[in-house]
Amino acid sequence: QAVTLGQLSTGMKLSRSFISESATIEPYVSGHLIWNFENPELQDVTGSTIEASDRRGEAAVGLTITSDTTQFAAEASYDGLFSNDLSAVSAKLMFAHQF
């Protein structure tokens, strides 16, 4: 079975950096507009066809903290703006340390 999806996405991220002696703190908000111009027919677990919207939006808020040797980032997002058939909430955590 071959599934084809054609998707175009555009977005922006607005952030502000706060620099202290020991770290840089960067809160941000972002948003994306997503257009699925070639949408596959999806089915739920009962076999019923799901009518998926061609257009939707995604919004996220996050925070990145960076020091000389360590970086921490957290983000929460919601996908499904302007859509009646999609609602997805996600969260990301990232930690990196240089030895």
C-alpha positions, 0 to 999 in steps of 0.5 A: 500500500502506498500513501502519498501526502503533499504538505506545505508549511510556513511559520514564525518564531518570536523570542527574546533573549535575557543574558545574565552572568551565568546563562542565557534565557530565551522564552519564545512563542511560535506558530505554523500554518500547514496545508495538506494539498494531497491528503490520503484517505485515513481510516479509524480503528473501525474502518470508517473513512476520516475526512481530514481538513486540508488546512490547520494551524499549530502554536507552541510556547517554550523556554531555552536556558543555555550556559557555557556547558549546559543547555535545557529546553522545554516546549508545549504545543497544540496542533489543530487550530482552525480544524474540526477533526484534529487535536494534538497536544505535545511536549518536548524536553531536552537536556545537553551537557558538555563534558 
